[in-house]
Every structure is written in structure tokens, then in C-alpha cells.
Amino acid sequence: MIRRRKFPSSSGFALLEAVIAVLLTAVVVAGLFSVILTSFTTDTRSDARQDAGLALKMASDMLRSHVAAKSDDVPPNAADDCFPADPLSQKNRTDVSCLLKSEYFPKLPVDTKLYYTVTQSEPDKNTGLSYTAAEFELVLPDEKK
């Protein structure tokens, strides 16, 4: 059996114990820091996602109102400046990002773009009727195509 000699002047921790304590503290602090940063980022993203959904709904409603208002007695609104004169005749992807320049969407990034594309269905064989649909696309700056 090997005996260790005790030094009366040595008190405290061994070097290995100190290194292990520092490593454990670093792991705990890094984990807490990661959780705190993730919670801030998640709130910001969910707010922007919620504003994006509201913007799409508003743009869809404004296009519907703009197309339905055929008479001259309807007062102008923000859609009159954004949509072309005949919005359903546009066959390409049309930029209507000016609808997003509003105090209603403060969480959306500045460079967010809003587009719509009009599609026309083939006429039905029995009724001869076809429908026109507008599909909206919201592009946030970090996912531009």
C-alpha cells in the first residue's frame, strides 16, 4: 500500500478538480445563454410571421374590393395606388409591395416584397364557366428567390 505524504501547508482543490469545475460551469452558462438567445429570436420570428399572415389577408381583401368597385362613386383607397388599372388582366407576377408600407405591419422587415399572380381556369365542359384566381406570395428578405 502506497502512502501519500500530507503537506500541512497545502489546502484547497487539486488542479484536476478546478479544471472540471470550470468546464462544468462553462457548459451550464453556455446552455443558459443559448436558451435565452433562442427565446428572443423565436418571439421576433413569430411576430413577423403573424404580421405576414395579416398582410396577405389584407392584400387579398383589398384586391377583391378593388376589382369589385367598378363604379365611379367609390372613394379611392390605398389599393388604387398599388394595383394596376385592370389587376386581373396581369398574367405575370405583379409587385404590390406598396401595400406593406403601413403602420399596421411594424414587425415586417423593410425589404419584404408582396406579389400576386392571376390564373384563369379552363372553361367547364358542362357550364362553360371559368374562374379567375389570384395567388399572393410574400417574400421576406432572408428567403428571396
PLY file of the C-alpha trace (Angstrom):
ply
format ascii 1.0
element vertex 145
property float x
property float y
property float z
element edge 144
property int vertex1
property int vertex2
end_header
0.00 0.00 0.00
1.32 3.36 -1.03
1.11 6.11 1.45
0.72 9.68 0.48
2.53 12.29 2.33
0.35 15.11 3.51
1.73 18.58 3.37
0.48 20.77 6.17
0.60 23.92 4.05
-1.47 22.56 1.11
-5.11 23.44 1.41
-7.72 23.87 -1.35
-8.50 21.96 -4.51
-6.32 19.90 -6.74
-5.69 21.16 -10.28
-7.89 18.45 -11.82
-10.82 19.37 -9.59
-10.52 23.03 -10.55
-10.43 22.25 -14.29
-13.50 20.02 -14.03
-15.38 22.70 -12.07
-14.55 25.34 -14.68
-15.66 23.05 -17.54
-18.98 22.24 -15.84
-19.62 25.92 -15.18
-18.87 26.75 -18.83
-21.29 24.09 -20.09
-24.10 25.36 -17.83
-23.52 29.02 -18.76
-23.40 28.20 -22.50
-26.68 26.28 -22.23
-28.44 29.12 -20.42
-27.09 31.68 -22.88
-28.34 29.59 -25.80
-31.83 29.24 -24.33
-32.10 32.98 -23.66
-30.99 33.94 -27.18
-33.31 31.40 -28.78
-36.32 32.73 -26.89
-35.68 36.28 -28.15
-35.28 35.12 -31.75
-38.40 32.95 -31.65
-40.58 35.86 -30.48
-39.32 38.09 -33.29
-39.90 35.44 -35.95
-43.40 34.62 -34.73
-44.34 38.31 -34.70
-43.10 38.72 -38.27
-44.96 35.54 -39.31
-48.17 36.85 -37.74
-47.78 40.22 -39.50
-47.12 38.40 -42.78
-50.38 36.48 -42.45
-52.28 39.68 -41.74
-50.63 41.39 -44.71
-51.68 38.58 -47.06
-55.25 38.70 -45.78
-55.38 42.49 -46.13
-53.92 42.40 -49.66
-56.43 39.75 -50.72
-59.32 41.79 -49.33
-58.06 44.98 -50.98
-57.72 43.26 -54.36
-61.24 41.85 -54.01
-62.59 45.32 -53.16
-60.59 46.97 -55.96
-61.91 44.55 -58.57
-65.49 44.71 -57.27
-65.57 48.53 -57.24
-66.46 49.28 -60.85
-68.42 52.47 -60.26
-67.02 56.00 -60.06
-68.82 56.80 -56.80
-66.47 54.57 -54.79
-63.86 56.67 -52.96
-60.19 55.90 -53.70
-58.21 53.80 -51.27
-54.63 52.58 -50.87
-55.22 49.77 -53.35
-55.85 52.26 -56.17
-52.21 53.37 -55.97
-50.77 49.85 -55.73
-52.80 47.69 -58.10
-52.78 48.27 -61.87
-55.92 49.67 -63.52
-57.12 46.19 -64.52
-55.46 43.92 -61.95
-56.94 40.67 -63.25
-55.52 41.20 -66.74
-51.96 40.91 -65.37
-50.65 37.46 -66.32
-47.20 37.85 -64.80
-46.10 38.12 -61.21
-47.10 41.64 -60.15
-45.38 43.54 -57.33
-47.80 45.16 -54.87
-45.32 45.75 -52.05
-46.60 49.28 -51.56
-49.49 47.78 -49.56
-46.96 46.80 -46.88
-45.76 50.37 -46.33
-48.13 50.79 -43.47
-48.09 51.36 -39.76
-50.14 48.17 -39.46
-47.11 45.95 -40.05
-44.26 47.25 -37.89
-42.72 43.78 -37.39
-42.21 43.03 -41.08
-38.66 43.66 -42.32
-38.22 46.72 -44.54
-37.33 44.78 -47.71
-40.38 42.48 -47.59
-41.98 42.03 -51.02
-45.58 41.13 -51.87
-46.52 39.69 -55.26
-49.66 38.30 -56.82
-50.22 36.12 -59.86
-53.53 35.75 -61.68
-54.56 32.39 -63.06
-57.52 31.64 -65.33
-59.11 28.21 -65.30
-60.19 26.32 -68.39
-63.94 26.63 -69.11
-66.06 23.84 -67.66
-67.37 21.46 -70.36
-70.92 21.38 -68.97
-71.48 25.00 -67.94
-68.86 26.84 -69.97
-67.89 28.84 -66.88
-64.32 29.52 -65.83
-62.90 31.20 -62.78
-60.11 33.65 -62.12
-57.91 33.26 -59.06
-55.21 35.47 -57.60
-52.41 33.83 -55.66
-50.40 36.01 -53.28
-46.78 35.45 -52.33
-44.98 37.24 -49.51
-41.17 37.13 -49.72
-39.21 38.01 -46.60
-35.65 39.35 -47.13
-33.90 36.21 -45.85
-35.74 33.90 -48.26
-35.61 35.84 -51.53
-35.69 33.80 -54.69
0 1
1 2
2 3
3 4
4 5
5 6
6 7
7 8
8 9
9 10
10 11
11 12
12 13
13 14
14 15
15 16
16 17
17 18
18 19
19 20
20 21
21 22
22 23
23 24
24 25
25 26
26 27
27 28
28 29
29 30
30 31
31 32
32 33
33 34
34 35
35 36
36 37
37 38
38 39
39 40
40 41
41 42
42 43
43 44
44 45
45 46
46 47
47 48
48 49
49 50
50 51
51 52
52 53
53 54
54 55
55 56
56 57
57 58
58 59
59 60
60 61
61 62
62 63
63 64
64 65
65 66
66 67
67 68
68 69
69 70
70 71
71 72
72 73
73 74
74 75
75 76
76 77
77 78
78 79
79 80
80 81
81 82
82 83
83 84
84 85
85 86
86 87
87 88
88 89
89 90
90 91
91 92
92 93
93 94
94 95
95 96
96 97
97 98
98 99
99 100
100 101
101 102
102 103
103 104
104 105
105 106
106 107
107 108
108 109
109 110
110 111
111 112
112 113
113 114
114 115
115 116
116 117
117 118
118 119
119 120
120 121
121 122
122 123
123 124
124 125
125 126
126 127
127 128
128 129
129 130
130 131
131 132
132 133
133 134
134 135
135 136
136 137
137 138
138 139
139 140
140 141
141 142
142 143
143 144
